[in-house]
Amino acid sequence: MCTMASMSTSSPSLPVSSCTLYLDSTGDPSWPSPFGKSKTEWYVVGGPALQTDADYKARLEVDMILAKYVPDSERRKWPPQLYELHYTDIIGGHKLFSHLQPLQRKALSDEIFDLIIALKPRLFSTAVNKIQLKYRYGIGAYPPKSLALRATIHRYSMYLNKNGMIGSVVLDEEEYRKDRELQTMTHEFRNHGVILRGQNYQPRYEDKLERVLNTITFAPSHMSPGIQLADSISKSVFSHFERGKSNRFNQLAALWNRDSTRVYEPSVVPKY
């Protein structure tokens, strides 16, 4: 699953494989009882790494799926930023998808996951058990949102290194728009590395994302089919861990990042 790009060196340009990782999150990142008021135990970050041709196909197919299920008469009722595949709204029949009957919403969901499978991406995800994280590390527990993002991007970087690839990372702009601290954190990965330091977090080596192009990019989800697919992927992982509903999660089983002897994704934090 390689896309050919060029990497400038002192010797003639050599073809280098590339892909883009799209990430979205599901769940409340705040602490649950007895540490806080969150009603969920898990927080999930996840999404697909798409090669360029799959990225282009995703854009075409997502547009066709939306046009199929949301006619112009319904589309005009909603702001442009709501014209996207948002999985919670689809399964609940909310907003842009409120005109659809349950069987239609099921068919739409089927088409989304069939598309993900057809694109043959590598999937990456971190599922944080917030209660266990807090019990294990106490006041030293790292915030679930930042921890999940760091861990997922780090494993993606390791994947790029292992396979001699270059890549990009795109996050949902709305998800992180008000989180200035997290935005600053992502832009400092180049200087300080992505791996956590300090008590209870001992990195084996620095990872400054040498094979990740530029800085982390933020994009509006309604303009990014990759992020829309990441939304469905992260929600399938969340439903698997939080609610024990694993049908969609199991559909994606063959796509998680792995090698011949080990499946790396989704990664559960802290490890059991």
MOUR-V727401 format. One line per field, one symbol per residue. ss: DSSP state (H for helix, E for strand, L for the rest). phi: phi as a letter, one per 40 degrees, with the letter a starting at -180 (. if undefined). Layout:
ss: ???
phi: ???
//
This chain:
ss: LLLEEEELLLLLLEEEEEEEEEEEEELLLLLELLLLLELLLEEEEEEEEELHHHHHHHHHHHHHHHHHHLLHHHHLLLLHHHLLLLHHHHHHLLHHHLLLLHHHHHHHHHHHHHHHHHHLLEEEEEEEEHHHHHHHHHHHLLLHHHHHHHHHHHHHHHHHHHHLEEEEEEEEHHHHLLLHHHHHHHHLHHHHLLLLLLLLLLLLLLLLLLLELLLLEEELHHHLHHHHHHHHHHHHHHHHHHHLLLHHHHHLHHHELELLLLELLLEEELLL
phi: .bbcbbbcbccddbcbcaabcbbbbbhcccccdcbabccbcbbbbaiccbcccccccdccccccccccbbcdccdccbcdcccacbccccccgbfdbccccdcccccccdcccccdcccfccbbabbcccccccccbfccccddcccccdccccccccccccbgbbabbbbcdccbdcccccccdcccdccbgcccbhdgbbccacbbfdcccfccbbbcccbbdcccccdcccccccccccbgbbdcdcdcdcccdabcbaccbcccbccc
//
